Amino acid sequence: MKPITMVIIGALLVALAVVGYLYYQRTNNDITIKLPKVEFKQ
């Protein structure tokens, strides 16, 4: 049972890291695009 559990935990950590990285990239791009617009409006 231990090897199977370790594989599942490892796969979940890798998937979480990939999703987190993609979300960060998408959010980072949105923020850099939106901030100048907000500054120009002020």
PQR file of N, CA, C, O and H, with PARSE charges and radii, in Angstrom:
ATOM      1  N   MET A   1       0.819  -1.208   0.000 -0.4000 1.5000
ATOM      2  CA  MET A   1       0.000   0.000   0.000 -0.0000 2.0000
ATOM      3  C   MET A   1       0.857   1.264   0.000  0.5500 1.7000
ATOM      4  O   MET A   1       0.464   2.267  -0.595 -0.5500 1.4000
ATOM      5  N   LYS A   2       1.991   1.239   0.638 -0.4000 1.5000
ATOM      6  CA  LYS A   2       2.817   2.446   0.704 -0.0000 2.0000
ATOM      7  C   LYS A   2       3.298   2.911  -0.673  0.5500 1.7000
ATOM      8  O   LYS A   2       3.205   4.105  -0.957 -0.5500 1.4000
ATOM      9  H   LYS A   2       2.311   0.425   1.121  0.4000 1.0000
ATOM     10  N   PRO A   3       3.807   2.035  -1.540 -0.5600 1.5000
ATOM     11  CA  PRO A   3       4.248   2.524  -2.864  0.2800 2.0000
ATOM     12  C   PRO A   3       3.109   3.146  -3.670  0.5500 1.7000
ATOM     13  O   PRO A   3       3.309   4.157  -4.343 -0.5500 1.4000
ATOM     14  N   ILE A   4       1.916   2.549  -3.605 -0.4000 1.5000
ATOM     15  CA  ILE A   4       0.779   3.091  -4.355 -0.0000 2.0000
ATOM     16  C   ILE A   4       0.427   4.472  -3.812  0.5500 1.7000
ATOM     17  O   ILE A   4       0.172   5.394  -4.586 -0.5500 1.4000
ATOM     18  H   ILE A   4       1.754   1.727  -3.058  0.4000 1.0000
ATOM     19  N   THR A   5       0.410   4.621  -2.503 -0.4000 1.5000
ATOM     20  CA  THR A   5       0.091   5.906  -1.884 -0.0000 2.0000
ATOM     21  C   THR A   5       1.122   6.960  -2.268  0.5500 1.7000
ATOM     22  O   THR A   5       0.771   8.104  -2.556 -0.5500 1.4000
ATOM     23  H   THR A   5       0.617   3.872  -1.874  0.4000 1.0000
ATOM     24  N   MET A   6       2.396   6.569  -2.270 -0.4000 1.5000
ATOM     25  CA  MET A   6       3.439   7.531  -2.638 -0.0000 2.0000
ATOM     26  C   MET A   6       3.293   7.973  -4.093  0.5500 1.7000
ATOM     27  O   MET A   6       3.512   9.145  -4.399 -0.5500 1.4000
ATOM     28  H   MET A   6       2.680   5.640  -2.036  0.4000 1.0000
ATOM     29  N   VAL A   7       2.931   7.067  -4.989 -0.4000 1.5000
ATOM     30  CA  VAL A   7       2.746   7.408  -6.402 -0.0000 2.0000
ATOM     31  C   VAL A   7       1.568   8.356  -6.552  0.5500 1.7000
ATOM     32  O   VAL A   7       1.651   9.335  -7.295 -0.5500 1.4000
ATOM     33  H   VAL A   7       2.753   6.115  -4.740  0.4000 1.0000
ATOM     34  N   ILE A   8       0.473   8.076  -5.855 -0.4000 1.5000
ATOM     35  CA  ILE A   8      -0.709   8.946  -5.938 -0.0000 2.0000
ATOM     36  C   ILE A   8      -0.390  10.328  -5.394  0.5500 1.7000
ATOM     37  O   ILE A   8      -0.756  11.329  -6.010 -0.5500 1.4000
ATOM     38  H   ILE A   8       0.406   7.281  -5.252  0.4000 1.0000
ATOM     39  N   ILE A   9       0.286  10.404  -4.254 -0.4000 1.5000
ATOM     40  CA  ILE A   9       0.646  11.708  -3.676 -0.0000 2.0000
ATOM     41  C   ILE A   9       1.586  12.458  -4.612  0.5500 1.7000
ATOM     42  O   ILE A   9       1.431  13.663  -4.810 -0.5500 1.4000
ATOM     43  H   ILE A   9       0.584   9.591  -3.754  0.4000 1.0000
ATOM     44  N   GLY A  10       2.549  11.764  -5.182 -0.4000 1.5000
ATOM     45  CA  GLY A  10       3.482  12.398  -6.123 -0.0000 2.0000
ATOM     46  C   GLY A  10       2.767  12.937  -7.351  0.5500 1.7000
ATOM     47  O   GLY A  10       3.055  14.046  -7.801 -0.5500 1.4000
ATOM     48  H   GLY A  10       2.675  10.785  -5.021  0.4000 1.0000
ATOM     49  N   ALA A  11       1.832  12.157  -7.899 -0.4000 1.5000
ATOM     50  CA  ALA A  11       1.085  12.598  -9.071 -0.0000 2.0000
ATOM     51  C   ALA A  11       0.222  13.812  -8.736  0.5500 1.7000
ATOM     52  O   ALA A  11       0.118  14.737  -9.540 -0.5500 1.4000
ATOM     53  H   ALA A  11       1.598  11.256  -7.534  0.4000 1.0000
ATOM     54  N   LEU A  12      -0.391  13.816  -7.570 -0.4000 1.5000
ATOM     55  CA  LEU A  12      -1.212  14.956  -7.158 -0.0000 2.0000
ATOM     56  C   LEU A  12      -0.367  16.209  -6.974  0.5500 1.7000
ATOM     57  O   LEU A  12      -0.790  17.303  -7.347 -0.5500 1.4000
ATOM     58  H   LEU A  12      -0.307  13.064  -6.916  0.4000 1.0000
ATOM     59  N   LEU A  13       0.820  16.059  -6.403 -0.4000 1.5000
ATOM     60  CA  LEU A  13       1.704  17.211  -6.218 -0.0000 2.0000
ATOM     61  C   LEU A  13       2.155  17.782  -7.558  0.5500 1.7000
ATOM     62  O   LEU A  13       2.211  19.000  -7.733 -0.5500 1.4000
ATOM     63  H   LEU A  13       1.164  15.171  -6.099  0.4000 1.0000
ATOM     64  N   VAL A  14       2.475  16.904  -8.497 -0.4000 1.5000
ATOM     65  CA  VAL A  14       2.891  17.367  -9.827 -0.0000 2.0000
ATOM     66  C   VAL A  14       1.729  18.073 -10.522  0.5500 1.7000
ATOM     67  O   VAL A  14       1.913  19.137 -11.115 -0.5500 1.4000
ATOM     68  H   VAL A  14       2.429  15.916  -8.355  0.4000 1.0000
ATOM     69  N   ALA A  15       0.537  17.486 -10.452 -0.4000 1.5000
ATOM     70  CA  ALA A  15      -0.636  18.105 -11.073 -0.0000 2.0000
ATOM     71  C   ALA A  15      -0.934  19.458 -10.428  0.5500 1.7000
ATOM     72  O   ALA A  15      -1.254  20.420 -11.126 -0.5500 1.4000
ATOM     73  H   ALA A  15       0.387  16.622  -9.970  0.4000 1.0000
ATOM     74  N   LEU A  16      -0.833  19.536  -9.115 -0.4000 1.5000
ATOM     75  CA  LEU A  16      -1.076  20.796  -8.411 -0.0000 2.0000
ATOM     76  C   LEU A  16      -0.047  21.847  -8.807  0.5500 1.7000
ATOM     77  O   LEU A  16      -0.394  23.015  -8.985 -0.5500 1.4000
ATOM     78  H   LEU A  16      -0.573  18.754  -8.547  0.4000 1.0000
ATOM     79  N   ALA A  17       1.205  21.449  -8.947 -0.4000 1.5000
ATOM     80  CA  ALA A  17       2.245  22.393  -9.353 -0.0000 2.0000
ATOM     81  C   ALA A  17       1.987  22.913 -10.767  0.5500 1.7000
ATOM     82  O   ALA A  17       2.161  24.103 -11.028 -0.5500 1.4000
ATOM     83  H   ALA A  17       1.487  20.500  -8.803  0.4000 1.0000
ATOM     84  N   VAL A  18       1.576  22.034 -11.677 -0.4000 1.5000
ATOM     85  CA  VAL A  18       1.305  22.450 -13.059 -0.0000 2.0000
ATOM     86  C   VAL A  18       0.114  23.403 -13.104  0.5500 1.7000
ATOM     87  O   VAL A  18       0.176  24.445 -13.757 -0.5500 1.4000
ATOM     88  H   VAL A  18       1.435  21.067 -11.465  0.4000 1.0000
ATOM     89  N   VAL A  19      -0.967  23.052 -12.414 -0.4000 1.5000
ATOM     90  CA  VAL A  19      -2.156  23.914 -12.394 -0.0000 2.0000
ATOM     91  C   VAL A  19      -1.832  25.251 -11.739  0.5500 1.7000
ATOM     92  O   VAL A  19      -2.257  26.298 -12.228 -0.5500 1.4000
ATOM     93  H   VAL A  19      -1.018  22.206 -11.884  0.4000 1.0000
ATOM     94  N   GLY A  20      -1.098  25.229 -10.657 -0.4000 1.5000
ATOM     95  CA  GLY A  20      -0.710  26.470  -9.984 -0.0000 2.0000
ATOM     96  C   GLY A  20       0.156  27.348 -10.874  0.5500 1.7000
ATOM     97  O   GLY A  20      -0.020  28.566 -10.903 -0.5500 1.4000
ATOM     98  H   GLY A  20      -0.752  24.379 -10.260  0.4000 1.0000
ATOM     99  N   TYR A  21       1.082  26.746 -11.594 -0.4000 1.5000
ATOM    100  CA  TYR A  21       1.943  27.513 -12.500 -0.0000 2.0000
ATOM    101  C   TYR A  21       1.136  28.139 -13.633  0.5500 1.7000
ATOM    102  O   TYR A  21       1.323  29.311 -13.959 -0.5500 1.4000
ATOM    103  H   TYR A  21       1.225  25.756 -11.570  0.4000 1.0000
ATOM    104  N   LEU A  22       0.246  27.361 -14.228 -0.4000 1.5000
ATOM    105  CA  LEU A  22      -0.573  27.883 -15.322 -0.0000 2.0000
ATOM    106  C   LEU A  22      -1.497  28.989 -14.823  0.5500 1.7000
ATOM    107  O   LEU A  22      -1.694  29.990 -15.512 -0.5500 1.4000
ATOM    108  H   LEU A  22       0.095  26.409 -13.964  0.4000 1.0000
ATOM    109  N   TYR A  23      -2.062  28.816 -13.635 -0.4000 1.5000
ATOM    110  CA  TYR A  23      -2.937  29.848 -13.071 -0.0000 2.0000
ATOM    111  C   TYR A  23      -2.133  31.117 -12.786  0.5500 1.7000
ATOM    112  O   TYR A  23      -2.604  32.226 -13.038 -0.5500 1.4000
ATOM    113  H   TYR A  23      -1.902  28.003 -13.075  0.4000 1.0000
ATOM    114  N   TYR A  24      -0.921  30.948 -12.260 -0.4000 1.5000
ATOM    115  CA  TYR A  24      -0.073  32.110 -11.983 -0.0000 2.0000
ATOM    116  C   TYR A  24       0.264  32.861 -13.262  0.5500 1.7000
ATOM    117  O   TYR A  24       0.212  34.090 -13.298 -0.5500 1.4000
ATOM    118  H   TYR A  24      -0.539  30.047 -12.054  0.4000 1.0000
ATOM    119  N   GLN A  25       0.608  32.120 -14.314 -0.4000 1.5000
ATOM    120  CA  GLN A  25       0.938  32.764 -15.585 -0.0000 2.0000
ATOM    121  C   GLN A  25      -0.262  33.527 -16.135  0.5500 1.7000
ATOM    122  O   GLN A  25      -0.121  34.655 -16.607 -0.5500 1.4000
ATOM    123  H   GLN A  25       0.649  31.122 -14.284  0.4000 1.0000
ATOM    124  N   ARG A  26      -1.431  32.919 -16.075 -0.4000 1.5000
ATOM    125  CA  ARG A  26      -2.638  33.571 -16.598 -0.0000 2.0000
ATOM    126  C   ARG A  26      -2.982  34.806 -15.764  0.5500 1.7000
ATOM    127  O   ARG A  26      -3.311  35.854 -16.319 -0.5500 1.4000
ATOM    128  H   ARG A  26      -1.546  32.002 -15.692  0.4000 1.0000
ATOM    129  N   THR A  27      -2.910  34.690 -14.443 -0.4000 1.5000
ATOM    130  CA  THR A  27      -3.227  35.813 -13.559 -0.0000 2.0000
ATOM    131  C   THR A  27      -2.181  36.911 -13.718  0.5500 1.7000
ATOM    132  O   THR A  27      -2.525  38.092 -13.757 -0.5500 1.4000
ATOM    133  H   THR A  27      -2.643  33.838 -13.992  0.4000 1.0000
ATOM    134  N   ASN A  28      -0.923  36.537 -13.808 -0.4000 1.5000
ATOM    135  CA  ASN A  28       0.152  37.515 -13.946 -0.0000 2.0000
ATOM    136  C   ASN A  28      -0.032  38.328 -15.224  0.5500 1.7000
ATOM    137  O   ASN A  28       0.136  39.547 -15.205 -0.5500 1.4000
ATOM    138  H   ASN A  28      -0.643  35.577 -13.777  0.4000 1.0000
ATOM    139  N   ASN A  29      -0.373  37.679 -16.327 -0.4000 1.5000
ATOM    140  CA  ASN A  29      -0.593  38.384 -17.578 -0.0000 2.0000
ATOM    141  C   ASN A  29      -1.796  39.313 -17.482  0.5500 1.7000
ATOM    142  O   ASN A  29      -1.752  40.438 -17.979 -0.5500 1.4000
ATOM    143  H   ASN A  29      -0.510  36.688 -16.343  0.4000 1.0000
ATOM    144  N   ASP A  30      -2.875  38.847 -16.845 -0.4000 1.5000
ATOM    145  CA  ASP A  30      -4.074  39.676 -16.704 -0.0000 2.0000
ATOM    146  C   ASP A  30      -3.767  40.910 -15.867  0.5500 1.7000
ATOM    147  O   ASP A  30      -4.219  42.009 -16.188 -0.5500 1.4000
ATOM    148  H   ASP A  30      -2.911  37.933 -16.442  0.4000 1.0000
ATOM    149  N   ILE A  31      -3.001  40.730 -14.797 -0.4000 1.5000
ATOM    150  CA  ILE A  31      -2.705  41.858 -13.920 -0.0000 2.0000
ATOM    151  C   ILE A  31      -1.839  42.883 -14.660  0.5500 1.7000
ATOM    152  O   ILE A  31      -2.094  44.084 -14.567 -0.5500 1.4000
ATOM    153  H   ILE A  31      -2.634  39.837 -14.537  0.4000 1.0000
ATOM    154  N   THR A  32      -0.830  42.428 -15.386 -0.4000 1.5000
ATOM    155  CA  THR A  32       0.035  43.382 -16.075 -0.0000 2.0000
ATOM    156  C   THR A  32      -0.727  44.110 -17.174  0.5500 1.7000
ATOM    157  O   THR A  32      -0.407  45.255 -17.494 -0.5500 1.4000
ATOM    158  H   THR A  32      -0.623  41.453 -15.462  0.4000 1.0000
ATOM    159  N   ILE A  33      -1.721  43.464 -17.750 -0.4000 1.5000
ATOM    160  CA  ILE A  33      -2.531  44.130 -18.780 -0.0000 2.0000
ATOM    161  C   ILE A  33      -3.504  45.105 -18.132  0.5500 1.7000
ATOM    162  O   ILE A  33      -3.726  46.194 -18.663 -0.5500 1.4000
ATOM    163  H   ILE A  33      -1.981  42.534 -17.490  0.4000 1.0000
ATOM    164  N   LYS A  34      -4.086  44.739 -17.003 -0.4000 1.5000
ATOM    165  CA  LYS A  34      -5.129  45.555 -16.393 -0.0000 2.0000
ATOM    166  C   LYS A  34      -4.564  46.750 -15.624  0.5500 1.7000
ATOM    167  O   LYS A  34      -5.218  47.791 -15.565 -0.5500 1.4000
ATOM    168  H   LYS A  34      -3.906  43.855 -16.572  0.4000 1.0000
ATOM    169  N   LEU A  35      -3.393  46.639 -15.045 -0.4000 1.5000
ATOM    170  CA  LEU A  35      -2.878  47.733 -14.220 -0.0000 2.0000
ATOM    171  C   LEU A  35      -2.686  49.033 -14.998  0.5500 1.7000
ATOM    172  O   LEU A  35      -3.083  50.083 -14.493 -0.5500 1.4000
ATOM    173  H   LEU A  35      -2.862  45.793 -15.093  0.4000 1.0000
ATOM    174  N   PRO A  36      -2.104  49.026 -16.189 -0.5600 1.5000
ATOM    175  CA  PRO A  36      -1.987  50.275 -16.931  0.2800 2.0000
ATOM    176  C   PRO A  36      -3.345  50.894 -17.240  0.5500 1.7000
ATOM    177  O   PRO A  36      -3.482  52.116 -17.201 -0.5500 1.4000
ATOM    178  N   LYS A  37      -4.343  50.085 -17.543 -0.4000 1.5000
ATOM    179  CA  LYS A  37      -5.680  50.590 -17.828 -0.0000 2.0000
ATOM    180  C   LYS A  37      -6.250  51.312 -16.616  0.5500 1.7000
ATOM    181  O   LYS A  37      -6.863  52.372 -16.745 -0.5500 1.4000
ATOM    182  H   LYS A  37      -4.232  49.092 -17.575  0.4000 1.0000
ATOM    183  N   VAL A  38      -6.043  50.723 -15.424 -0.4000 1.5000
ATOM    184  CA  VAL A  38      -6.542  51.350 -14.201 -0.0000 2.0000
ATOM    185  C   VAL A  38      -5.800  52.654 -13.953  0.5500 1.7000
ATOM    186  O   VAL A  38      -6.416  53.647 -13.566 -0.5500 1.4000
ATOM    187  H   VAL A  38      -5.545  49.862 -15.320  0.4000 1.0000
ATOM    188  N   GLU A  39      -4.504  52.671 -14.164 -0.4000 1.5000
ATOM    189  CA  GLU A  39      -3.721  53.885 -13.937 -0.0000 2.0000
ATOM    190  C   GLU A  39      -4.110  54.985 -14.914  0.5500 1.7000
ATOM    191  O   GLU A  39      -4.151  56.154 -14.530 -0.5500 1.4000
ATOM    192  H   GLU A  39      -4.003  51.864 -14.478  0.4000 1.0000
ATOM    193  N   PHE A  40      -4.395  54.646 -16.156 -0.4000 1.5000
ATOM    194  CA  PHE A  40      -4.794  55.660 -17.120 -0.0000 2.0000
ATOM    195  C   PHE A  40      -6.163  56.244 -16.777  0.5500 1.7000
ATOM    196  O   PHE A  40      -6.391  57.436 -16.981 -0.5500 1.4000
ATOM    197  H   PHE A  40      -4.361  53.697 -16.468  0.4000 1.0000
ATOM    198  N   LYS A  41      -7.078  55.420 -16.260 -0.4000 1.5000
ATOM    199  CA  LYS A  41      -8.401  55.890 -15.911 -0.0000 2.0000
ATOM    200  C   LYS A  41      -8.349  56.854 -14.724  0.5500 1.7000
ATOM    201  O   LYS A  41      -9.144  57.792 -14.653 -0.5500 1.4000
ATOM    202  H   LYS A  41      -6.893  54.451 -16.095  0.4000 1.0000
ATOM    203  N   GLN A  42      -7.436  56.633 -13.810 -0.4000 1.5000
ATOM    204  CA  GLN A  42      -7.329  57.516 -12.641 -0.0000 2.0000
ATOM    205  C   GLN A  42      -6.737  58.842 -13.092  0.5500 1.7000
ATOM    206  O   GLN A  42      -6.553  59.745 -12.276 -0.5500 1.4000
ATOM    207  H   GLN A  42      -6.791  55.871 -13.867  0.4000 1.0000
TER
END
